[in-house]
């Protein structure tokens, strides 16, 4: 009985990790898609405001991922996205787009 209980606990832990990874992966994809859409915005003031918002959102997400998955590939992906939004806020749109598109292909 103890072996069965241990196996069930391990299976539950694996499912939870997989579910968490899937949620974080989808959130990352959504951030990238929204960022690329915002970068195409023609109104510069709207674009700047939205990029600052995305920078804050991606930083908070990065900190959450680092707290639960330090040193993971997922944390590295979130860091690239955060850096891309920082670049975009500073006006380096092409570099930011390039980073976002590159990380989108990787995930």
C-alpha positions in Angstrom: 0.0 0.0 0.0 2.8 2.4 0.8 4.4 1.8 -2.6 1.1 2.5 -4.4 0.6 5.7 -2.4 4.1 6.9 -3.2 3.5 6.1 -6.9 0.2 8.1 -6.9 2.0 11.0 -5.3 4.7 11.0 -7.9 2.2 10.8 -10.7 0.3 13.7 -9.2 3.5 15.8 -8.9 4.4 15.1 -12.5 0.9 16.1 -13.7 1.1 19.3 -11.7 4.5 20.2 -13.1 3.3 19.5 -16.6 0.2 21.6 -16.1 2.2 24.5 -14.7 4.6 24.3 -17.6 1.7 24.4 -20.1 0.2 27.4 -18.4 3.5 29.3 -18.3 4.2 28.4 -21.9 0.8 29.7 -23.0 1.3 32.9 -21.0 4.7 33.4 -22.7 3.2 32.9 -26.2 0.4 35.4 -25.3 3.0 38.0 -24.1 5.0 37.5 -27.3 1.9 37.8 -29.6 0.7 40.9 -27.8 4.1 42.5 -27.9 4.5 41.9 -31.6 1.0 43.3 -32.2 1.7 46.4 -30.1 5.0 47.1 -31.9 2.9 47.4 -35.1 0.7 50.1 -33.5 1.0 53.3 -35.6 0.2 55.7 -32.8 3.5 56.2 -31.0 2.0 57.3 -27.7 -0.2 54.3 -27.5 2.6 52.0 -28.6 5.0 53.5 -25.9 2.3 53.2 -23.1 1.5 49.6 -24.1 5.1 48.6 -24.3 5.7 50.0 -20.8 2.8 48.0 -19.5 4.1 44.8 -21.2 7.5 45.4 -19.7 6.0 45.5 -16.2 3.8 42.4 -16.9 6.8 40.5 -18.3 9.0 41.5 -15.4 6.4 40.3 -12.8 6.0 37.0 -14.8 9.8 36.5 -14.9 10.0 37.0 -11.2 7.2 34.4 -10.6 8.9 31.9 -12.9 12.3 32.4 -11.3 10.8 31.8 -7.9 9.3 28.4 -8.9 11.7 27.3 -11.6 15.0 29.0 -11.0 17.6 28.3 -13.6 15.1 26.6 -15.9 14.8 27.0 -19.7 11.4 28.5 -19.0 13.0 31.2 -16.8 15.5 31.9 -19.6 12.7 32.3 -22.1 10.9 34.8 -19.9 14.1 36.7 -19.4 14.5 37.1 -23.2 11.0 38.4 -23.5 11.5 40.8 -20.6 14.7 42.1 -22.2 12.9 42.5 -25.6 10.3 44.7 -24.0 12.9 46.8 -22.3 14.6 47.2 -25.7 11.3 48.2 -27.3 10.6 50.8 -24.6 14.0 52.3 -25.2 13.1 52.5 -28.9 15.0 49.6 -30.3 12.0 48.1 -32.1 13.8 46.0 -34.6 16.0 44.3 -32.0 13.0 43.7 -29.8 11.0 42.2 -32.6 13.9 40.0 -33.6 14.2 38.7 -30.0 10.5 38.0 -29.7 10.3 36.2 -33.0 13.4 34.1 -32.1 12.0 33.0 -28.8 8.6 32.3 -30.4 10.3 29.8 -32.7 12.1 28.2 -29.8 9.1 27.5 -27.7 
